[in-house]
Amino acid sequence: MAGSVVLVSGGMDSAVCLGIAAKDSERLVALSFDYGQRHKKELEAASLLASHYKAEHIVLNLPGFSVWKASALTDPCVSVPDFEGVRRGQAPVTYVPARNTVFLSFALSLAEAYDLDAIFIGVNALDYSGYADCRPLFIERFQTLVDVATQRTAEGGMPILLEAPLLRSSKAQIVRLGAELGVPFELTWSCYRGEERPCGACDSCVLRAKGFKDAGLVDPLMVAP
């Protein structure tokens, strides 16, 4: 394909998406967001991943999420809970309201402006935290929006495909795929607490650890320096 924009948070899922997109894209653009997240270290990881794949890296500043402080990721007064403290069946306090909708809207604008054919997002609906905007239905409905939302798609007859290649994959499958693609997991960052070392206890850390364990591989971030 002529080109792709990949939403790159710096975590392992978006890194694998970047690796997938890099195989077939003539032009590769990594799009990241500084939205006031407490784990800003992920932006450093996103930059390293973009450099590794020789992708143009764009970082957009979105202060709004930190203004309305509706998530533990953007409100310093709300603690990120341990995995055991997350109540299943309801949105955890780390959910950022409509974040993927906002991110994909910017990605869509960028795709049209740069004449790119696809938008890649690393959402996952199996081993995940239960966010509404990581479900297959969300991806399906957003693709419907994409098809009518731009001059390129609505009048130009040139589709922009919303690619979510990891949507129905387990974390173990994602880790294995990343290993096959040579994804540099040592450059990624997943911990919601954003300290010098992964905490190993938050939702994101526990799900990442499960993926590497089930895949029979060692997480390079958990190897003692």
HELIX and SHEET records of a PDB file:
HELIX    1   1 MET A   12  ASP A   24  1                                  13    
HELIX    2   2 LYS A   41  HIS A   52  1                                  12    
HELIX    3   3 GLY A   64  TRP A   68  1                                   5    
HELIX    4   4 PHE A   83  GLY A   85  5                                   3    
HELIX    5   5 ARG A   99  TYR A  114  1                                  16    
HELIX    6   6 ALA A  132  CYS A  134  5                                   3    
HELIX    7   7 PRO A  136  ALA A  149  1                                  14    
HELIX    8   8 GLN A  151  ALA A  154  1                                   4    
HELIX    9   9 LYS A  171  LEU A  181  1                                  11    
HELIX   10  10 PHE A  185  LEU A  187  5                                   3    
HELIX   11  11 ASP A  203  ALA A  215  1                                  13    
HELIX   12  12 PRO A  220  MET A  222  5                                   3    
SHEET    1   A 5 GLU A  56  ASN A  61  0                                        
SHEET    2   A 5 ARG A  27  ASP A  34  1                                        
SHEET    3   A 5 GLY A   3  LEU A   7  1                                        
SHEET    4   A 5 ALA A 118  PHE A 120  1                                        
SHEET    5   A 5 LEU A 161  GLU A 163  1                                        
END                                                                             
